[in-house]
Amino acid sequence: MKKIFWGVFIMGFVSCSSQQSKMENGKRLEIVQFEALEALMEGDSEQIQVINFWATWCKPCIAEMPYIQALARNNNEVHVTMVSLDFAEGFENKVVPFVKEKELITDVILLDNLDYNSWMNKVDPSWSGAIPATLVINHQNGKRKFIEKELEKGELESMIVEITL
């Protein structure tokens, strides 16, 4: 009986701690650990990977979102993932409503690891931790470009061109 109780308890805990929502357009919307982000950065996709770090409270992050969404909408050779650095506790009542209100069409993950110093250098050694920040990766040739500031119109496309040459 104890084994059954602990099994049910553990299964319940795991399902509660792994919050996930599916966006209406089928894109990913979930809380992840850094290892999931690392797998995306180290993958072997034929698509260019654009990974944008943002938060719901960051005005420059919100200001650049239309450029990121336009790229995702208009370029099938690019896969965009937006990584929220909001607190995991606010996922369901802050991040999910924000994503729906802004009608984001990209994958959105919330990184549940507040120890930024343990993973920032893995994203890019030059990253001070400021957001917005964007990493563009071409897995086919190994080129990467990182920028730590609000993107301006056309800047993301220029980064993509730069890593495809």
Backbone hydrogen bonds in HBPLUS format (Angstrom, degrees):
<---DONOR---> <-ACCEPTOR-->    atom                        ^
c    i                          cat <-CA-CA->   ^        H-A-AA   ^      H-
h    n   atom  resd res      DA  || num        DHA   H-A  angle D-A-AA Bond
n    s   type  num  typ     dist DA aas  dist angle  dist       angle   num
A0005-PHE N   A0001-MET O   2.98 MM   4  6.26 162.6  2.01 152.3 156.9     1
A0006-TRP N   A0002-LYS O   2.94 MM   4  6.18 171.7  1.95 158.6 159.6     2
A0007-GLY N   A0003-LYS O   2.92 MM   4  6.01 152.5  1.99 143.5 151.8     3
A0008-VAL N   A0004-ILE O   2.93 MM   4  6.14 163.2  1.96 154.1 157.7     4
A0009-PHE N   A0005-PHE O   2.81 MM   4  6.00 161.1  1.84 153.5 159.9     5
A0010-ILE N   A0006-TRP O   2.85 MM   4  5.92 166.1  1.87 147.7 151.3     6
A0011-MET N   A0007-GLY O   2.99 MM   4  6.12 164.0  2.02 147.1 151.8     7
A0012-GLY N   A0008-VAL O   2.93 MM   4  6.07 157.8  1.98 147.7 153.9     8
A0013-PHE N   A0009-PHE O   2.92 MM   4  6.16 154.6  1.99 148.3 155.5     9
A0014-VAL N   A0010-ILE O   2.90 MM   4  6.11 165.7  1.92 156.4 159.5    10
A0015-SER N   A0011-MET O   3.04 MM   4  6.22 165.2  2.06 148.4 152.4    11
A0016-CYS N   A0012-GLY O   3.02 MM   4  6.15 148.3  2.12 142.6 151.2    12
A0017-SER N   A0013-PHE O   2.90 MM   4  6.04 148.7  2.00 150.7 159.1    13
A0018-SER N   A0014-VAL O   3.17 MM   4  6.21 128.6  2.45 143.8 154.3    14
A0031-ILE N   A0019-GLN O   3.21 MM  12  5.90 166.4  2.23 167.6 164.0    15
A0021-SER N   A0029-LEU O   2.79 MM   8  5.31 171.5  1.80 175.4 176.5    16
A0023-MET N   A0027-LYS O   3.38 MM   4  5.50 162.4  2.42 158.2 156.5    17
A0026-GLY N   A0023-MET O   2.91 MM   3  5.36 159.9  1.95 122.2 123.8    18
A0108-VAL N   A0028-ARG O   2.78 MM  80  5.97 171.0  1.79 154.9 156.3    19
A0030-GLU N   A0108-VAL O   3.23 MM  78  6.88 141.5  2.39 146.7 156.8    20
A0110-LEU N   A0030-GLU O   2.86 MM  80  6.21 154.2  1.93 144.5 151.2    21
A0032-VAL N   A0110-LEU O   2.90 MM  78  6.11 163.1  1.93 156.2 158.9    22
A0112-ASP N   A0032-VAL O   2.85 MM  80  5.87 177.4  1.85 172.0 172.9    23
A0036-ALA N   A0033-GLN O   3.11 MM   3  5.85 144.1  2.25 120.7 128.0    24
A0037-LEU N   A0034-PHE O   2.97 MM   3  5.14 116.6  2.38 102.4 118.2    25
A0038-GLU N   A0034-PHE O   2.78 MM   4  6.06 160.2  1.82 159.4 166.3    26
A0039-ALA N   A0035-GLU O   2.97 MM   4  6.13 150.3  2.06 140.2 147.1    27
A0040-LEU N   A0036-ALA O   3.24 MM   4  6.50 148.5  2.35 136.8 144.5    28
A0040-LEU N   A0037-LEU O   3.08 MM   3  5.08 118.2  2.48  94.8 110.0    29
A0041-MET N   A0037-LEU O   2.95 MM   4  6.30 154.1  2.02 150.7 158.2    30
A0042-GLU N   A0038-GLU O   2.90 MM   4  6.07 143.3  2.03 146.8 156.8    31
A0048-ILE N   A0077-GLU O   2.93 MM  29  6.32 159.2  1.97 160.1 155.7    32
A0079-HIS N   A0048-ILE O   2.77 MM  31  6.09 166.4  1.79 172.5 174.3    33
A0049-GLN N   A0137-ILE O   2.88 MM  88  5.01 162.2  1.91 151.8 154.3    34
A0137-ILE N   A0049-GLN O   2.77 MM  88  5.01 159.3  1.81 148.0 155.0    35
A0050-VAL N   A0079-HIS O   2.89 MM  29  6.11 166.6  1.90 158.7 159.1    36
A0081-THR N   A0050-VAL O   2.85 MM  31  6.25 161.4  1.88 167.8 174.1    37
A0051-ILE N   A0135-LEU O   2.76 MM  84  5.09 169.4  1.77 159.7 163.3    38
A0135-LEU N   A0051-ILE O   2.79 MM  84  5.09 164.4  1.81 149.9 155.0    39
A0052-ASN N   A0081-THR O   2.97 MM  29  6.40 158.2  2.01 154.7 161.8    40
A0083-VAL N   A0052-ASN O   2.63 MM  31  5.83 166.4  1.64 161.9 167.1    41
A0053-PHE N   A0133-ALA O   2.73 MM  80  5.17 173.9  1.74 164.7 166.9    42
A0133-ALA N   A0053-PHE O   3.27 MM  80  5.17 152.9  2.35 135.8 141.1    43
A0054-TRP N   A0083-VAL O   3.03 MM  29  6.17 160.5  2.07 148.9 150.7    44
A0085-LEU N   A0054-TRP O   2.77 MM  31  6.02 146.9  1.88 158.2 169.1    45
A0058-CYS N   A0055-ALA O   3.20 MM   3  5.34 166.3  2.22 110.0 114.1    46
A0062-ILE N   A0058-CYS O   3.09 MM   4  6.44 154.6  2.16 152.6 159.6    47
A0063-ALA N   A0059-LYS O   2.93 MM   4  6.13 151.9  2.01 149.4 157.9    48
A0064-GLU N   A0060-PRO O   3.20 MM   4  6.40 143.4  2.34 142.1 148.6    49
A0065-MET N   A0062-ILE O   3.30 MM   3  5.26 148.0  2.41  98.6 107.7    50
A0067-TYR N   A0064-GLU O   3.10 MM   3  5.64 129.1  2.37 115.0 126.6    51
A0068-ILE N   A0064-GLU O   3.34 MM   4  6.69 156.5  2.40 150.5 157.3    52
A0069-GLN N   A0065-MET O   2.85 MM   4  6.02 167.4  1.87 164.6 167.7    53
A0070-ALA N   A0066-PRO O   2.95 MM   4  5.99 154.0  2.02 140.5 147.6    54
A0071-LEU N   A0067-TYR O   3.09 MM   4  6.27 155.0  2.15 141.0 147.2    55
A0072-ALA N   A0068-ILE O   3.07 MM   4  6.34 161.6  2.10 147.8 152.6    56
A0073-ARG N   A0069-GLN O   2.92 MM   4  6.07 150.8  2.00 146.2 154.5    57
A0074-ASN N   A0070-ALA O   2.95 MM   4  6.02 147.5  2.06 147.3 155.0    58
A0075-ASN N   A0071-LEU O   3.01 MM   4  5.73 127.7  2.29 152.4 158.2    59
A0078-VAL N   A0075-ASN O   3.39 MM   3  5.79 161.0  2.43 113.4 115.1    60
A0082-MET N   A0107-ASP O   2.84 MM  25  6.15 171.4  1.85 153.0 154.6    61
A0109-ILE N   A0082-MET O   2.91 MM  27  6.32 158.1  1.96 156.7 163.9    62
A0084-SER N   A0109-ILE O   2.70 MM  25  6.05 155.2  1.76 158.9 163.1    63
A0111-LEU N   A0084-SER O   3.07 MM  27  6.23 158.8  2.11 165.1 166.3    64
A0090-GLY N   A0087-PHE O   2.99 MM   3  5.60 151.5  2.08 115.6 123.5    65
A0091-PHE N   A0088-ALA O   3.08 MM   3  5.21 166.0  2.10 114.9 115.8    66
A0094-LYS N   A0090-GLY O   2.76 MM   4  5.13 128.9  2.02 144.4 149.7    67
A0095-VAL N   A0090-GLY O   3.15 MM   5  6.52 153.0  2.23 141.9 149.9    68
A0096-VAL N   A0091-PHE O   2.91 MM   5  6.09 169.1  1.92 176.9 173.4    69
A0098-PHE N   A0094-LYS O   3.10 MM   4  6.09 150.8  2.19 138.2 146.9    70
A0099-VAL N   A0095-VAL O   2.88 MM   4  6.12 163.7  1.91 160.9 164.3    71
A0100-LYS N   A0096-VAL O   3.08 MM   4  6.32 159.8  2.12 152.0 157.3    72
A0101-GLU N   A0097-PRO O   2.79 MM   4  5.94 161.4  1.83 150.8 156.5    73
A0102-LYS N   A0098-PHE O   2.93 MM   4  6.06 162.9  1.96 153.9 157.8    74
A0104-LEU N   A0099-VAL O   3.13 MM   5  5.48 161.4  2.17 152.6 157.3    75
A0103-GLU N   A0100-LYS O   3.12 MM   3  4.85 145.9  2.25  93.8 104.1    76
A0118-SER N   A0115-ASP O   2.87 MM   3  5.66 156.3  1.93 123.9 131.1    77
A0119-TRP N   A0116-TYR O   3.06 MM   3  5.63 156.8  2.12 115.7 122.3    78
A0120-MET N   A0116-TYR O   2.87 MM   4  5.68 154.3  1.94 173.1 177.0    79
A0122-LYS N   A0119-TRP O   3.01 MM   3  5.27 134.7  2.22 105.4 118.3    80
A0123-VAL N   A0120-MET O   3.00 MM   3  5.28 135.7  2.21 104.1 116.2    81
A0124-ASP N   A0120-MET O   3.07 MM   4  6.43 166.5  2.09 161.1 161.1    82
A0127-TRP N   A0124-ASP O   3.08 MM   3  5.53 166.1  2.10 119.1 123.5    83
A0134-THR N   A0147-ILE O   2.81 MM  13  5.36 161.2  1.85 157.7 164.2    84
A0147-ILE N   A0134-THR O   2.91 MM  13  5.36 155.7  1.97 153.5 161.2    85
A0136-VAL N   A0145-LYS O   2.82 MM   9  5.19 162.4  1.85 156.0 162.0    86
A0145-LYS N   A0136-VAL O   2.89 MM   9  5.19 150.0  1.98 148.3 155.9    87
A0138-ASN N   A0143-LYS O   2.87 MM   5  5.35 167.5  1.89 170.3 168.6    88
A0142-GLY N   A0138-ASN O   2.85 MM   4  5.63 128.5  2.12 147.4 162.8    89
A0155-GLU N   A0152-GLU O   3.02 MM   3  5.44 160.5  2.06 131.5 137.0    90
A0158-SER N   A0154-GLY O   3.09 MM   4  6.36 151.3  2.18 145.7 153.6    91
A0159-MET N   A0155-GLU O   3.01 MM   4  6.32 149.6  2.10 146.2 154.1    92
A0160-ILE N   A0156-LEU O   3.06 MM   4  6.36 154.4  2.12 148.2 154.9    93
A0161-VAL N   A0157-GLU O   3.00 MM   4  6.31 160.4  2.04 150.0 154.7    94
A0162-GLU N   A0158-SER O   2.98 MM   4  6.14 160.5  2.01 146.7 152.2    95
A0163-ILE N   A0159-MET O   3.17 MM   4  6.49 147.3  2.28 146.9 153.8    96
A0164-THR N   A0161-VAL O   3.13 MM   3  5.23 149.5  2.22 103.1 112.4    97
